Amino acid sequence: MNASAPFAGLPPVVKNLLIINIVCFVGSMIFEQSTRFFGVFYPDSPFFKVWQIVTYMFMHGGISHIFFNMFSLYMFGPIIEQILGPKRFLNFYLIAGVGALILQFGVQAIEVHQIVGSVRAHEWLNFDMLHGTVTSNYPNIAQADFDKLVSIYFTPLVGASGAIYGLLLAFAYLFPNMKLQLLFIPVPIAAKFFIPIMILIEIYLGFSKSGSSIAHLAHVGGALFGYIMLKVWGIRKGIY
């Protein structure tokens, strides 16, 4: 059996992105602490490192997380790479991923500022590296605010979803009339409607109080930066 068969026929950047993501996912299962080093933290967190801005895109939080992202990359990536070319496609993918992070950091900064009046709150928190516990320097802080700060400062963001949403946006931009269908929606829907609906759902979920650990607005950031890049590069809308 040809070991490369699952990747046969794929363009080089998509193929290598798939391989790297799978290797990193397997590695994270073996080395549990890898997420702390390669997932990305809020810039004011003691765990933040500059390389995390890129490496977080190659880390995932579980089988379903990586499956959705890699399935989307496999389905939509090749045709977009063919149109943009390998170099521009890689730039598009990475910039969409970083763009997702920029919006996520902006949202987190607003949340921190609402609690402490500044975008920096590290002096409010004491992290015990030995026991992995966090305490507050301000005992009168509301529990909900303390929990929010702990979540922002000590929960890493992982996943290629921001870059993937950039690809989804690009597909709808380039192929607006292409019909897409989900298993639980039996009616095919044109990409120009399907993808914007997905993005609107992400915006709604991002501002809702669902308590979800998913960074929905990061997905929106990936789509937004993907759109900006297509415009900056002068890619014509709906020409395919």
N, C-alpha and C positions, 0 to 999 in steps of 0.2 A: 504494500500500500504506500502511495506517495504521501509523505508527511505534510507536504505543502498543499495538498489537494483542497482543503477548506479555504485557502487563500488564492487558489488558482484563478487567473483572470482579473484579479483586483489591481488597480493602479498602485504605484509604489508607496505613496504617502498613506493612503487608506490602509494598505496591507501592514505597513510598519506601525501605524497607530494602533491597529487592532492587536498586533503581537505585543507591543510595549504595554498596553493596558492589561492584557491577560497575564503577562509575566509579572507586572506590578501587583495585580490582584492576588495571584498565587503567593507572591512574596509576602504580602501583608497578612495572609492567613498563617504563614510560617513564623513571621516575626511580628508579633502583635504590637510592639512599640513603634513600628514603622509609621503608623498614622500620625503619631505625635511629631515626627520629624518631617514628614512629607505632605501631610494635610496642612491646610493653611489656617492660621489663627488671625484674629483681629490684630492690626499692626501694633497696638499698645500692649498686647499680651506678652508676658515673659516667654511664651513659647514660639512667638513669631520669628521666622527666619526668611530672608529675602528670597531664597530659592523656592520657598513654598508657593509663591505666586504662579509658578509653572508646574511644579510637581504635584500640586493638589489635583490637577486635571487627570492624573494617571492613577489616582487612588479611588477606591470605591467602598461603599459601606455594606455590601452584601451581594448575593447572587442576582437578585432581581434588579438591583441598582445597575450593576455592570451589564447585565443582559439587555436591558432596555437601551442603554447608551450605545453598546457595541452593535446591537441589532440595527439601530437607527443609523449609525455610522456606516454599517455594511450596506444598508438599503439606499441611503441618500448620498453618501460620500463619493462613490465612484463617478457618478454622472456630473457632480459639481466639480470634482478634481479634473475631469476631462475638459470641462469648459474653462475653468480658471487656469489650469496648468498646475503642475506639482508645487512649484515654489509659492505661487500666489495662494494656492489652496491651503498649504501649511500655515502661511501667514494668517490667512482668514480664520482658520481653526484656532490657532493660539491666541490671536487678538480677541476673538469672540469670547474665549475662555477667560482672558484677563479682564475684558469688559464686564463680564458677569461678576467678577470679583470687585471691580470698582463700584458698581451699583450696590452690591451687598455690603461692602465696607461703608458706603455712604449711609445706607439705612441703619447699620449698626451704630455709626457715629451719632446719628440723630437720636437713637434710643438711649445711648449713653449720656448724651447731652441733656436729655429730658430728665434723667435721674440725678445727675451730679452737677449740671451746669457747665460741663466741659466734655470734650470728646475723649479725654483721658481720665481714667478712673483707677489706674493700677494701685495708687496709694490707698484706695479704699479697701483693697483686698489683700489678705495674707494667704499665700499658698504654701502649704506644708509639703515639700517635695517627698519627704520620707513616707508620710502616711496618705498623701494624695487628698488632703482635706483643705477647704477654703474657709476662712473666717473673715469677718468684717471689722475694720477699724472704727466703724461708726455703728454702735449698738442700736441706735434709734432708727436705722434704715428699715423701711417696710420689707417684709419677707419677699413679696413679689418683686420688688426692685432689686433686692439682693440676688434672688434666683436669676433674674434677667442678666445682671452683670456677670454672674458666674457662667451662665450659658454663653454669653458673647465672648468672654475672655478665655474660657477653657474648653470650648467645644470646637474642634476643627471642622472646617468645610472641606469636603472631598467630592470628587466626581467630575466627569466630563460633560455634565448636563448643560452648562452654559455654552460650551462650544457646540454641542449638539443642537441646541435651540438656534444658534447662529446658522447651522446647516439647514435646519427646517425652514427658517426664514428665507434663506437663499433659494431653496427649492421652490417655495411658493412664489418668490419674486421672479424666478426664471421660467417656471412652468405653472403659471396660475390656473390653467384649465385642466391640469392633470388630475384625475380622480384618485382619491385616497379613501381607504376604508379600514376601520378597526373591527376586530372580531365581534365586539359587543354592540357595534352600530352597523346593521346590515345594509345601509344605503350608502353608496359611494358619494363622496363630497369633493368638490373641486378644491385644489390646494389653496386657492386664493381666499376661500372661506374657512377651510379646515384648520390651517395653521394659525390665522388670526384668532379663531375661537379658542384654540389651545393657549395662546398667549394671553388673551383676556381672562381665561380661567386662572392662569398663573398670577396675574395681577390681583384678581379678587382674593385668591388664597393667600397671597403675600400680605394683604392688608387685613385679612380676617384674623380672628382670635382663636384659631383652631388648635393652637399649641403644637402644630406639626413641626418636626425637626427638619423638614425639607426647606431649602433656601429658595422659595418660589421666585423672589424678585431677582435672584441671580440668573435664573432662566430668562427672565425678561431682559436683563442686562446683556446676555449673550445675543439675543435676537436684535436688540437695539444696536449694538456695536456691529453686528453682521450687516444690518441695513445701512448703517453709516459707511461701512467699507465699500459696499456695492455702489453706493452713490459717489464716493470719493474716487473710485476706480473707473467711473463712467460706464458701468455695466448696464446695458439697456434692459428695461423691465419687460418681461413677457415675450421675449423674442424666440423662445423655443416652444 
